[in-house]
Amino acid sequence: MAAAEPARPRRTRPRPAEEADDADRARPRRPPAKKPRAGVPDAAAAMRSAAGQLAQLLGRVPDSVTSLKPTEGGWEAQVEVVELERIPDTTSVMASYKVALDPDGALVSYERTRRYSRGMIDRPT
């Protein structure tokens, strides 16, 4: 018994111009895309900006950016930083900082919201 051949995609013939115009008119139109933000072009740039500026203020390299969201006044990020390095590293003291950026990506404010050991697992509330 021979193995079945995989299905091949069907080829379609090009439509005449009149049919194509009718099909385009019948298709619902999507709303226009949102305009890009002035200043910080995208979320990746906002993440780099938040981590970099916080590093300059604290004198410590951020471990990760755990959340980022756009706000009316710019961006808001949660940045994790190693505050006290220990051996083994699961006992290192970590801190979570809430960082606010303006629309241009400049740091407006930051505050430490939590301290914990790196090996600690979040518990459901």
JOWO-V972525 format. One record per pair of residues at least 6 apart in sequence whose ideal C-beta (glycine too) atoms are under 7 Angstrom apart, sorted by sequence separation. I is the first residue (numbers start at 1). J is the second residue. D is the distance in Angstrom with one decimal. If there is no record, write none. Layout:
<<I J D> <I J D>>
//
This chain:
<<40 46 4.8> <55 61 5.5> <86 92 4.9> <101 107 6.0> <102 108 5.3> <55 62 5.7> <68 75 6.4> <69 76 5.5> <85 92 5.1> <101 108 6.3> <54 62 6.0> <84 92 6.3> <99 107 6.4> <100 108 4.6> <40 49 6.3> <68 77 4.7> <84 93 3.9> <100 109 4.6> <67 77 6.5> <82 92 5.4> <83 93 4.8> <51 62 4.4> <67 78 4.3> <83 94 6.6> <99 110 4.7> <65 77 5.5> <66 78 4.7> <82 94 6.0> <83 95 4.7> <98 110 6.7> <81 94 6.9> <97 110 5.3> <98 111 5.4> <51 65 5.7> <65 79 5.3> <66 80 5.7> <80 94 5.8> <81 95 5.2> <97 111 6.7> <50 65 6.3> <97 112 5.4> <98 113 5.1> <64 80 4.8> <80 96 5.6> <81 97 6.3> <97 113 6.8> <62 79 4.9> <63 80 4.6> <95 112 5.2> <96 113 5.2> <47 65 4.7> <62 80 6.6> <63 81 6.1> <78 96 5.8> <79 97 4.8> <96 114 4.3> <62 81 5.2> <63 82 5.5> <95 114 6.8> <78 98 6.0> <79 99 5.5> <95 115 5.0> <47 68 5.5> <60 81 5.2> <46 68 6.0> <60 82 6.6> <76 98 6.9> <77 99 4.7> <93 115 6.3> <94 116 5.5> <58 81 6.3> <94 117 7.0> <76 100 5.5> <93 117 6.1> <94 118 5.2> <43 68 5.7> <50 75 7.0> <54 79 5.4> <92 117 6.9> <74 100 6.7> <75 101 4.3> <91 117 5.6> <92 118 4.6> <50 77 4.0> <74 101 4.6> <51 79 5.8> <74 102 4.4> <90 118 5.4> <91 119 6.5> <46 75 4.3> <50 79 5.9> <73 102 6.5> <74 103 4.7> <89 118 6.2> <90 119 3.4> <47 77 6.6> <46 77 7.0> <63 94 7.0> <83 115 6.9> <74 108 7.0> <40 75 6.7> <54 97 6.1> <54 99 5.6> <50 99 4.6> <50 101 5.9> <49 101 6.1> <57 110 7.0> <53 107 4.1> <46 101 6.1> <49 105 4.0> <54 110 6.0> <46 105 6.1> <45 105 6.6> <40 103 6.8> <39 103 4.6> <40 104 6.6> <38 103 6.0> <39 104 3.4> <40 105 3.9> <37 103 6.2> <39 105 5.7>>
//
